[in-house]
Amino acid sequence: MLRTILLLILFITQAIGIPRIGIKRNFTSQDQIISYSAAICFEPLDSPGSYLKNLPDNKVLNLITIAYGEMRIDYNTNRPNGDIPSVMVGLATDDGQLHFASSVQRGRDIFLEHPKDENDSLNRFDKIRHLLKSCEDGTYDRHNFFGKCGEPSVVELYMSRHGGLLEDQNGSIRGRMWAWNGQQSRVAQPCPNDFVGPGRYGCRTFATKWLPRIRLIRTGTPDSSGQDEVGGKIIQITKWWRNFTCERA
């Protein structure tokens, strides 16, 4: 009965013009891990970056809250054994792609101690492990939450879709990033150093070191006005090409 009600809610939200992001649960060799992600781009395809670059911060934030809502529906429908992730991060890059990734529940040290996955031809877990461990400097020797925040997760997703690279043709990727705490209904700050105890570095250090041209949005209120127009521009990414542009499948 609950599953039917939740699916009906999803149908109604689409019918009244709320954009669909396409959030899905990630399944890895550690199936107990609870995390979710998706990626979208926007029309026009001949200039994919123009629409997203000009979309105001609060309208992009609204899409991230919608992504969190889709995650909640999936979680409540399928009831995995564990808590729902508290945060959904959105990474909007100037090439017109918007990546969504939740924080991670269960699975200790998801990136730092993830076993080798024979299906991971890009060795992206090794790459994200390298990025995280490079933040250790003698004073700080561990991430606050063992790398399970949404910021490392969304970077891993971006890298998995871009040949394991964290750069564009002009150097470091450029754009904006938000973290939405759906349990507190507010924009979350990247966790600082020493947040859970001395000697722990945070996502603020991680983002500053590896995302120098990404603007971290630290406040804001979702703006749902005109979301039917925004939804009409969305293309859910289902096929990736070597030049890493987005096209309809």
C-alpha positions in Angstrom: 0.0 0.0 0.0 2.8 2.4 1.0 4.6 1.7 -2.3 1.5 2.5 -4.3 1.0 5.8 -2.5 4.6 6.8 -3.0 4.5 6.0 -6.7 1.2 8.0 -7.0 2.9 11.0 -5.4 5.7 10.7 -7.9 3.2 10.6 -10.8 1.3 13.6 -9.4 4.5 15.7 -9.0 5.4 15.0 -12.6 1.9 15.8 -13.8 1.9 19.3 -12.1 5.2 20.3 -13.7 7.8 19.4 -11.1 11.0 18.4 -13.0 12.2 14.9 -12.9 15.8 14.3 -12.1 16.0 10.5 -12.3 17.7 9.9 -8.9 18.6 6.2 -8.4 20.3 4.2 -5.7 23.9 3.2 -6.4 24.7 -0.4 -6.1 28.4 -1.4 -5.7 30.2 -4.5 -4.6 29.2 -3.4 -1.1 25.4 -3.5 -1.6 24.7 -2.5 2.0 25.9 1.0 1.1 23.0 3.5 0.8 23.8 6.3 -1.6 22.0 7.9 -4.6 23.0 9.8 -7.7 22.0 11.2 -11.1 23.2 13.5 -13.8 21.4 15.7 -16.2 22.1 18.3 -18.9 20.0 21.0 -20.6 18.8 22.1 -24.0 20.1 23.5 -26.3 22.5 20.7 -27.1 24.5 22.8 -29.5 25.3 25.1 -26.6 24.9 23.0 -23.5 26.6 25.2 -21.0 24.6 28.4 -21.7 21.3 27.6 -20.0 22.8 26.1 -16.8 25.4 28.9 -16.5 22.7 31.5 -16.6 20.3 29.6 -14.3 20.1 31.5 -11.0 21.6 29.9 -7.9 18.3 29.4 -6.1 16.7 27.8 -9.2 19.5 25.3 -9.4 19.1 24.8 -5.6 15.5 24.0 -6.3 16.5 21.1 -8.6 18.7 19.8 -5.8 15.8 19.8 -3.4 13.8 17.9 -6.0 16.6 15.4 -6.3 16.5 14.9 -2.5 12.7 14.4 -2.7 13.1 11.7 -5.3 15.7 10.0 -3.1 13.2 10.1 -0.2 10.5 8.5 -2.3 12.9 5.7 -3.5 14.1 5.1 0.0 10.6 4.9 1.5 9.5 2.7 -1.4 12.3 0.2 -1.2 13.2 0.5 2.5 17.0 -0.4 2.5 18.4 -1.5 5.8 19.8 1.7 7.1 19.1 5.4 7.5 18.4 7.8 4.6 21.3 10.0 3.6 20.9 13.4 5.1 22.5 15.5 2.3 22.2 15.8 -1.5 25.0 17.7 -3.3 24.7 19.3 -6.7 27.7 20.1 -8.9 26.8 22.4 -11.8 29.7 22.6 -14.2 30.1 25.2 -17.0 29.8 22.5 -19.7 26.1 22.4 -18.9 26.0 19.2 -16.8 24.5 18.9 -13.3 25.6 16.0 -11.2 23.8 15.0 -8.0 25.1 12.7 -5.3 24.0 12.0 -1.8 26.1 11.5 1.3 26.7 7.8 2.1 25.0 5.7 4.8 26.6 2.5 6.0 29.9 1.1 4.6 32.8 2.4 6.7 35.5 4.3 4.8 33.6 4.0 1.5 36.4 5.5 -0.6 39.4 5.1 1.7 39.0 1.3 2.2 36.8 0.3 -0.8 37.9 -3.1 -2.2 39.1 -3.3 -5.7 36.1 -3.5 -8.1 36.9 -5.5 -11.3 34.2 -3.5 -13.1 35.9 -0.2 -12.3 38.0 0.1 -15.4 38.7 3.8 -14.6 40.0 3.0 -11.1 37.9 5.9 -9.9 37.9 4.6 -6.3 41.7 4.6 -6.4 41.6 8.2 -7.8 39.1 9.5 -5.2 41.1 7.8 -2.5 44.2 9.6 -3.7 42.4 13.0 -3.7 41.2 12.4 -0.1 44.5 11.1 1.2 46.3 14.1 -0.4 44.5 16.3 2.2 46.4 14.6 5.0 49.3 16.7 6.0 50.6 15.3 9.3 48.3 17.5 11.4 45.1 16.1 9.8 45.2 12.4 9.1 41.5 11.5 8.5 38.4 12.9 6.9 35.7 13.9 9.4 33.2 11.3 8.2 35.6 8.8 6.5 35.0 10.3 3.1 31.2 9.6 3.2 30.1 13.2 2.6 28.3 14.2 -0.6 31.2 16.4 -1.8 33.6 13.4 -2.4 30.7 11.4 -3.8 29.7 14.0 -6.4 33.4 14.3 -7.4 33.6 10.5 -7.8 30.5 10.6 -10.0 31.9 13.4 -12.2 35.1 11.5 -12.6 33.3 8.3 -13.4 31.5 10.1 -16.3 34.6 11.9 -17.5 37.2 9.2 -18.0 38.5 9.5 -14.4 39.6 13.1 -15.0 38.8 16.1 -12.7 39.8 18.7 -15.4 38.2 20.2 -18.5 40.1 21.4 -21.5 40.9 24.7 -19.8 42.3 23.2 -16.6 40.3 22.7 -13.4 36.5 22.3 -13.8 34.5 25.4 -13.3 31.0 25.9 -11.9 29.0 25.9 -8.7 28.3 23.4 -5.9 25.6 23.2 -3.2 24.9 20.8 -0.4 21.2 20.5 0.7 20.4 19.0 4.1 17.0 17.6 3.5 16.4 16.7 7.1 17.0 20.3 8.2 15.7 21.9 5.0 18.7 24.2 4.5 21.9 24.6 2.6 24.6 22.8 4.5 28.2 24.1 4.9 31.1 21.9 3.8 32.4 20.4 7.0 35.4 22.2 8.4 38.6 20.8 9.9 38.3 19.4 13.4 34.5 19.2 13.0 34.2 15.9 14.8 37.5 16.0 16.7 41.1 17.1 16.4 43.1 15.8 13.5 40.2 15.4 11.2 40.1 17.4 7.9 36.8 18.3 6.3 35.2 18.8 2.9 36.1 22.5 3.0 39.8 21.5 2.7 38.9 18.8 0.1 37.0 21.3 -2.1 39.5 24.1 -1.7 42.3 21.8 -2.8 40.7 20.0 -5.7 37.9 22.3 -6.8 39.6 25.7 -6.9 37.3 27.0 -9.6 34.1 25.7 -8.2 32.1 28.3 -6.3 30.7 26.8 -3.0 27.2 28.2 -2.4 26.8 28.5 1.3 23.3 29.9 1.6 20.1 30.3 -0.3 16.4 29.5 -0.6 15.0 27.2 -3.3 13.1 29.1 -6.0 10.5 26.9 -7.6 9.0 29.6 -9.8 9.1 28.7 -13.5 10.2 25.1 -12.7 8.0 23.7 -15.5 10.1 25.7 -18.0 13.3 24.5 -16.3 12.0 20.9 -16.4 11.3 21.2 -20.1 15.0 21.9 -20.7 16.3 18.9 -18.8 17.8 15.9 -20.6 18.5 12.9 -18.4 21.9 11.6 -19.2 21.7 8.0 -20.4 24.5 7.9 -22.9 28.0 9.3 -22.7 30.3 10.0 -25.6 34.0 10.3 -25.8 33.9 14.1 -25.9 31.8 13.9 -22.7 28.9 15.9 -24.1 25.3 15.1 -23.4 23.1 13.8 -26.2 19.7 12.2 -26.3 19.9 8.4 -26.3 
